[in-house]
Amino acid sequence: MTLKPLILRYKGMLVAAFLAMVVSAIAMLSVPLAVRRMIDHGFSSNDSSLIDTYFLTLIAIGLVIAIGSPLRIYCVNWLGERVAADLRAKVFAHLAKLGPSFFDANHSGEMMSRLTADTTQIKSVAGVAISSAARNAIMLIGALVMMFVTSVKLSLLVLIAIPLIVLPIVGYGRSVSKLSRRAQDKLAEASAYAAENLSAHRTMQAYVNERHVSDRFAQAVETSFEAARERMRARSALTGVAVFLTVASVTAVLWYGASEVIAGHMTGGRLGQFVLYALFAAGALGEVSEVWGEVSQAAGATDRLSELLAPVPDIRSPAHPTPLPTPPLGTI
């Protein structure tokens, strides 16, 4: 199952979110340029109006970011909620057409878990995660381009470090996806068991099974918790590895840049500009690792919902029905 048709149904909101995201990203990427000129020219000049101009420019940039960022957040959250609502309606409409044999073989509690918990995870991906990935991709590409404009030598060192950061993220992401699927399955099993016994509470109490049912449900919930803890551990490790590799690589590059400034091969303002762009790129890369963890987690939910949409109704209209005679004969 793909979310693309559900998202593209609302092109107007998608375009508004994209424009707000691009404008705020461009405004953010222009900050280091103003900082560099302020360091190299403003502080060394006797004309205080230059410093005033640069600071006013930074305030104007901040205003653009303050308008674009909330607009992007509203649009992407609206898209996430709308897609989740449409997905729930689509899955339920499909389930309503399935025959008794499907419901005899599947627990209603598990289906409810997929309709609620799984679609909630997909909601975050359809809205915030996709927007965050796109915004950070723009920031990463823009920061890398401006890093090359600032200093080719330092940028090449950064490019050597990027594969060392990306490869562990991809590897850990696959592990998170598998563990996320397992955690969701365990939670669905616990929900199905609870729904089955609560719907038959008269029978449960007639056989004095309250304690046995409660103990079994508590054990199922504990199993679900253990599976979720494994997923959280893997995701935390994913974030930790990405952050450490990013900080270590940026520190090494800046160490070399500081020696270039001391040797007189680079101005302090140019190094400051490169530092800011490097921080933007590192931050964007760190956000991508976090988003990758969310996408990997939602992949399991998408697979589970796809399983609900896969069965075909036992009774369905023929693809090419035989037309009624004209005029109708009125016979049986």
SVG drawing of the C-alpha trace seen along z (x, -y; Angstrom):
<svg xmlns="http://www.w3.org/2000/svg" viewBox="-44 -56 94 78">
<polyline fill="none" stroke="black" stroke-width="0.4" points="0.0,0.0 1.2,-3.5 0.2,-6.8 0.9,-8.7 -2.7,-8.7 -4.1,-9.8 -1.7,-12.7 -1.9,-13.9 -5.7,-14.2 -5.1,-17.5 -2.7,-19.2 -3.6,-22.8 -2.5,-22.1 0.5,-20.2 1.7,-23.1 1.1,-25.6 3.2,-23.4 5.9,-23.1 6.1,-26.8 6.3,-27.6 8.9,-25.0 11.1,-26.3 10.8,-30.0 11.7,-29.3 14.6,-27.0 16.0,-29.7 15.7,-32.3 17.5,-30.1 20.3,-29.5 20.8,-33.2 21.7,-33.8 25.4,-32.7 25.9,-35.2 24.9,-38.1 27.0,-36.8 30.1,-36.6 29.7,-40.1 29.1,-41.4 32.3,-39.8 34.5,-40.7 33.3,-44.2 31.0,-45.4 33.5,-45.0 36.4,-46.3 34.6,-49.4 34.2,-52.7 30.8,-53.1 28.3,-51.8 25.5,-51.9 26.9,-48.8 26.4,-46.8 22.9,-48.3 22.1,-47.1 23.3,-43.6 21.3,-43.2 18.2,-44.6 18.7,-42.1 18.8,-39.3 15.6,-40.5 13.9,-40.6 15.1,-37.0 13.8,-36.0 10.4,-37.5 10.2,-35.4 11.1,-32.3 8.5,-33.1 5.8,-33.3 6.9,-30.4 7.5,-27.8 4.1,-27.9 2.4,-27.9 4.3,-24.8 3.6,-23.1 -0.2,-23.8 -0.3,-22.5 1.6,-19.3 -0.4,-18.5 -3.6,-19.1 -2.4,-16.7 -1.5,-14.0 -4.8,-14.2 -6.7,-14.2 -4.8,-11.2 -5.2,-9.3 -9.0,-9.9 -9.3,-8.9 -7.2,-5.8 -9.4,-4.7 -12.5,-5.2 -11.0,-3.3 -9.9,-0.3 -13.3,-0.1 -15.3,-0.3 -13.2,2.6 -13.7,4.6 -17.5,4.1 -17.6,5.9 -15.7,9.0 -17.7,12.2 -18.2,14.1 -15.3,16.4 -12.8,13.5 -14.2,12.5 -14.3,16.1 -10.5,16.3 -9.6,12.8 -10.1,11.1 -12.1,7.9 -9.9,6.5 -6.8,6.9 -8.6,5.2 -9.5,2.3 -5.9,2.0 -4.9,1.7 -7.6,-0.9 -6.5,-3.1 -2.9,-2.6 -1.5,-1.8 -3.2,-4.7 -2.0,-7.0 1.6,-6.0 1.0,-6.5 -0.5,-9.9 2.8,-11.2 4.6,-10.0 2.1,-11.3 2.3,-14.7 5.2,-15.7 7.8,-13.1 7.5,-13.6 7.6,-17.4 10.6,-17.2 12.4,-14.9 11.8,-17.3 12.8,-20.4 15.9,-18.8 16.8,-17.6 16.6,-21.1 18.6,-22.4 21.2,-19.7 21.6,-20.3 21.6,-24.1 24.1,-23.9 26.4,-21.6 26.3,-23.9 27.1,-27.0 29.9,-25.1 31.5,-24.5 31.1,-28.2 32.7,-29.1 35.6,-26.6 36.1,-23.7 38.9,-22.2 36.9,-22.0 33.8,-20.8 35.6,-17.9 36.6,-16.8 32.9,-16.9 31.9,-14.8 34.3,-12.1 32.7,-12.0 29.1,-11.8 29.1,-8.1 30.4,-7.2 27.3,-8.8 24.7,-7.6 25.6,-3.9 25.0,-3.1 21.6,-5.0 20.4,-2.9 21.5,0.3 19.9,-0.5 16.8,-1.7 16.1,1.9 16.4,3.3 14.0,0.7 11.4,1.5 11.5,5.2 11.3,4.5 8.5,2.0 6.4,4.6 6.9,7.1 5.9,4.6 2.7,3.7 1.8,7.4 2.2,8.0 0.1,5.0 -2.6,6.2 -2.6,9.6 -3.2,8.2 -6.0,5.9 -7.7,8.8 -7.6,11.0 -9.0,8.1 -11.8,7.4 -12.7,11.1 -13.1,11.5 -14.8,8.2 -17.4,8.9 -18.1,12.3 -17.9,11.0 -20.9,13.0 -19.3,16.3 -16.0,15.2 -17.6,14.4 -19.9,17.4 -16.8,19.7 -15.0,17.5 -12.2,16.8 -11.6,13.1 -8.2,13.7 -7.0,16.1 -8.0,13.7 -6.4,10.7 -3.2,12.6 -3.0,13.7 -3.8,10.2 -1.1,8.7 1.4,11.2 0.4,10.2 0.8,6.5 4.2,7.2 5.3,9.1 4.1,6.1 6.1,3.8 9.3,5.9 8.9,5.8 8.4,2.0 11.4,1.6 13.6,3.5 12.3,1.1 13.0,-2.0 16.5,-0.7 17.3,-0.2 15.9,-3.6 17.9,-5.3 21.0,-3.6 20.3,-4.8 20.0,-8.4 23.1,-8.1 25.3,-6.7 24.2,-9.4 24.8,-12.3 28.2,-11.1 29.5,-10.5 28.1,-13.9 29.7,-15.8 33.0,-14.0 33.2,-14.7 32.2,-18.4 34.8,-18.9 37.6,-17.4 36.7,-19.6 36.5,-22.8 39.8,-21.9 41.4,-22.0 39.6,-25.2 40.9,-26.9 44.5,-26.1 43.7,-27.6 42.6,-30.9 45.8,-31.0 47.9,-30.4 46.1,-33.4 44.5,-31.3 41.0,-32.1 39.2,-35.0 37.4,-34.6 34.1,-35.6 34.5,-33.0 35.2,-30.3 32.2,-31.5 30.1,-31.2 31.4,-27.7 30.8,-26.7 27.1,-27.7 26.6,-25.9 28.3,-22.8 26.0,-23.0 23.0,-23.3 24.1,-20.3 24.8,-18.3 21.5,-19.2 19.7,-18.3 21.5,-15.0 20.6,-14.3 16.9,-15.1 17.0,-12.8 18.2,-9.9 15.3,-10.7 12.8,-10.8 14.2,-7.6 13.5,-6.0 9.8,-7.2 9.5,-6.0 10.9,-2.6 8.5,-2.4 5.5,-3.3 6.5,-0.8 5.4,2.0 2.0,0.3 1.6,-0.1 2.3,3.6 -0.4,4.5 -3.0,2.3 -2.1,3.7 -2.9,7.1 -6.5,5.9 -6.9,4.5 -5.6,7.6 -8.6,10.1 -11.3,10.1 -15.0,10.3 -16.5,13.8 -19.6,12.4 -19.0,9.7 -20.6,8.4 -19.3,9.9 -17.0,7.8 -19.3,8.1 -22.9,8.6 -25.5,9.8 -27.9,7.0 -31.6,7.3 -33.8,7.8 -35.4,4.8 -38.3,4.4 -38.3,6.4 -40.2,9.6 -41.3,9.7 -40.5,13.5 -38.5,15.3"/>
</svg>
